[in-house]
């Protein structure tokens, strides 16, 4: 896989309710462009606000709120590149972030999803790529990038991981790039969050309980990879 000939789409979903989230989104967009030498198409899915229409190559404005997975899928459906990246707007990117995602596919023949190291987990920069799970920023081939819309704002990324592992591939983390993360800033603040979480977990377990994959135990037992 040659990075210079690869076409890449980056999808950033946003649900902006205050100035902090707007500033965070603009910072993320600027860093996405400034911290890589690779070309990509930027697709922004903006829900219930219309601040970022001039920031994107493709801007999707959703007037009404919907589930996170449906909004993100709307961005995925616009992707035409070889690889798709999902980037949440609460991630602070560092130099070479996109190159590091590509490197996982170049150096690990069984890579199906690629992510980065994060200060959220106390990671420090190291010259290594190893199996690891984190979905605030990740890359995978476009043809597999679609969330199961039966989930409501949680567990859809775990489902995508299971789909990847069931095809015989893994998720790898590149420690050559350690990004920052401000978790919780992009979560929909809904009184039904916990109820939905438990429903989604039950749906996930019912869907994948017979998979016999180690990743199922990792995700359902809360282990850290």
Beta strands, then each sheet from edge to edge (+ up, - down):
strand 1: 8-14
strand 2: 41-47
strand 3: 58-62
strand 4: 83-87
strand 5: 91-92
strand 6: 111-118
strand 7: 129-131
strand 8: 137-141
strand 9: 170-181
sheet 1: 3+ 2+ 1+ 4+ 8-
sheet 2: 5+ 9- 6-
sheet 3: 5+ 9- 7+
end
